[in-house]
Amino acid sequence: MDLGNQTRVSEFLLLAFSQHLEDQQMLFALFLSMYLVTVLGNLLIILAVSSHSHLHTPMYFFLSNLSLADIGFTSTTVPKMLVNIQAQSNAISYAGCIAQMYFFMVFGVMDTFLLTVMAYDRYVAICHPLYYHVIMNPCLCGLLVLVSWFLSLSYSLIQSLLMLRVSFCTSWVTQHFYCELAQVLMLACSDTHVNYILLYVVTGLLGFVPFSGILFSYTQIVSSILRISSTDGKHKAFSTCGSHLSVVSLFYGIGLGVYLSSNASSSSWRGMVALVMYTVVTPMLNPFIYCLRNRDIKRTLETLLRRMLHAQ
């Protein structure tokens, strides 16, 4: 690297959709509608869980935190993208880029931890039903969520602070629609070994440890369900974890697609579609999955909507 060309960068250029100038208004309407649906759907789940006492259980406590993380996850990238599309600008300030990377990592890591905690909750509910309320007591549930937030905030803060010591040369352009850590590191002309080591180690741990925990939980769940003699009992047991399993499959399936597409050109259309699916579509679909597959959530939302209509 030519260290003589290092300079203090003031902004980055996000060129993901700049080549589709004729489609700017269509993209704006599409992403705005998806964002509003995402925020509204997740807010309705949080409202339903907080306002109805029969949903004050560990499973719905974790679900409300997942909805909060999903709102934060999509709010980190989509509003800035909408502003840039409307203003016909591709720029994001240096401070804005660092902040976007920080919050994107916080909520992304939090999603991973919460899905793992929710798998453990379903494991205890199905495999140890008699001890469920003893094991999943309010103190443990609160501790699991607090530890998840602490680890997410800590890793994101460390990675963001390490980014502050990185110098950039004359290329400040990335082919993404948000500041993605690995892509921004590729623009650096100073030593980034520590950043990459931390990134790969944590990414590997987040890919292996939580997924292993989820896989173990569902292996035990399936084993327990197969030992149930009645068909109704098996169906009821499967129905309690069907929504979570669907969300996990969506999250890790699209995450794998993003990883595989990253091996191609960073500006490839396939990679861009995978990133949009991961950052926008997944948080939008989660409320629909829980509303369609979970009768408690569905009934509670119907009650809320009826009350709102009667109030008018």
PyMOL commands that set and color helices and strands:
alter all, ss='L'
color gray80, all
select helices_A, chain A and resi 3-5+21-51+53-55+58-75+78-87+94-127+129-135+138-163+181-185+193-226+231-261+269-293+295-311
alter helices_A, ss='H'
color red, helices_A
select strands_A, chain A and resi 11-14+91-93+173-174
alter strands_A, ss='S'
color yellow, strands_A
deselect
rebuild
show_as cartoon
